[in-house]
Amino acid sequence: MRKPFVAGNWKMHGSKASILSLVTGLNAKADQLGDVDVAVCPPAIYIDYTKRALSNDVIALGAQNMAVEPVQGAYTGENSVEMLKDCACDYVILGHSERRAIYGETDAEIAQKVKVALSAKVTPILCVGETLQERESGVMESVIAGQLDAVLDVVGIEAFTDIVIAYEPVWAIGTGVTASPAQAQEVHAFIRGKLAALNSAVADKVIIQYGGSVKPDNAKELFGQADIDGGLIGGASLNADDFIAICKAAG
Ligand SMILES: O=C[C@H](O)COP(=O)(O)O
């Protein structure tokens, strides 16, 4: 039985004032969270501030990205995995579609980042997903398979026991258009099946989150699907009541 996992990706949102307000709201309701793992992923500059504001031990921390270089050095503007650990991050989102599309991150670079995170025992939340054009032109499965294969080639199937996968159809991110529970389940089953072909025990264990316009009113049905083990939440994670409601829907 897989324990659901919900993570809030705050993206490039917030200020000290708004984060204090958000975290105060999360602290107030943290005891209502059920049997679900929960994390929030603030902008890097606010990770430590968020850590200090969190007064519960059930909400973990994650980062939204990290350097591919494994050790610190002359890499202006980057944050190493050890720095993330030093700031209490248990997770790091890697390969988010915004990093792929806006900043040109490649499958190969993302795979190296996954390897670096794993070697430091920080859990990667590996994002995969297709654009609308890829879905409509019938290459959705090969796109997602390619994104997974790039990582499998570098770290191997056994490493996926320590990797969280987030399936995020690009067309559903921040658009208010959610994949239907059936559409999402179909892709989650494809991902799990692909891993199962390599190692069924690993595939049974791996957490596969859904991300893309998850809200309190659609979370329960999405999370009720057999292969959906929680969510990676963008916009709705910026509202404490909404985020807690989504987490409760997974628990
Ligand atoms: O990382 C989170 C996803 O990109 C989903 O964002 P969203 O919930 O705002 O659609």
The ligand as a Tripos MOL2 file, in Angstrom:
@<TRIPOS>MOLECULE
LIG
   10     9     1     0     0
SMALL
NO_CHARGES

@<TRIPOS>ATOM
      1 O1          4.0130   22.0260  -10.0480 O.2       1 LIG1
      2 C1          2.7990   22.1930  -10.1070 C.2       1 LIG1
      3 C2          2.1130   22.1550  -11.3610 C.3       1 LIG1
      4 O2          2.7960   22.8200  -12.3610 O.3       1 LIG1
      5 C3          0.6370   22.4240  -11.3230 C.3       1 LIG1
      6 O3          0.3610   23.7920  -11.2410 O.3       1 LIG1
      7 P1         -1.1680   24.2520  -11.0790 P.3       1 LIG1
      8 O4         -1.7260   23.4670   -9.9170 O.co2     1 LIG1
      9 O5         -1.1160   25.7240  -10.8120 O.co2     1 LIG1
     10 O6         -1.8520   23.9020  -12.3620 O.co2     1 LIG1
@<TRIPOS>BOND
     1     1     2 2
     2     2     3 1
     3     3     4 1
     4     3     5 1
     5     5     6 1
     6     6     7 1
     7     7     8 2
     8     7     9 1
     9     7    10 1
@<TRIPOS>SUBSTRUCTURE
     1 LIG1         1 GROUP 0 **** ****
